[in-house]
Amino acid sequence: MRIVRLAACRLGVEEEARMRGQSTLAEVADLLDVAHLLEVSLERHAQETAGLTLSQAILLCRVELKGGRATVSELADLVQRSGHTVSARLNVLARRGLIARTKRSSDRREVVVTLTAKGAARLAACRKDLRSALDEILNAESGLPDLSGLKRRLQETSWV
């Protein structure tokens, strides 16, 4: 739902609908469909190209964006999940060698997560393939399509 709220704010759904003479409800329905299709597409893509779930890929991205090091509590705040949920997902990433965990010497309760070289490589490969796929869907040369056009492109793509 965070994707939907963010997209609704950015697209100015109500204003767009009024300008086009469409009902806000129809725009929101299209937005929900696009958000769902995009999430399903990203999940499949991450799984096929990098062997990651979308939530794992997002955690790796967040660690990278924090300079390759982040605490579990920082990550939990960033992804809006509990520390317990984030820790469980990080356990899988650590077992696969994509992240390393260390306890801070100043506070042994605080765990610092570091992106490993293997994790950075996996994330880079996933990101490169994802950009290509999204460029294809969005058809960057013609600009961002309207919601119904984006919905149609997402439905037509082979990785949905």
Secondary structure, DSSP 8 states (H G I E B T S, - for coil): -HHHHHHHHHHTHHHHHHHHT--HHHHHHHHHHHHHHHHHHHHHHHHHHHS--HHHHHHHHHHHHTTTEEEHHHHHHHHT--HHHHHHHHHHHHHTTSEEEEE-SS-TT-EEEEE-HHHHHHHHHHHHHHHHHHHHHHTGGG----HHHHHHHHHHSTT-
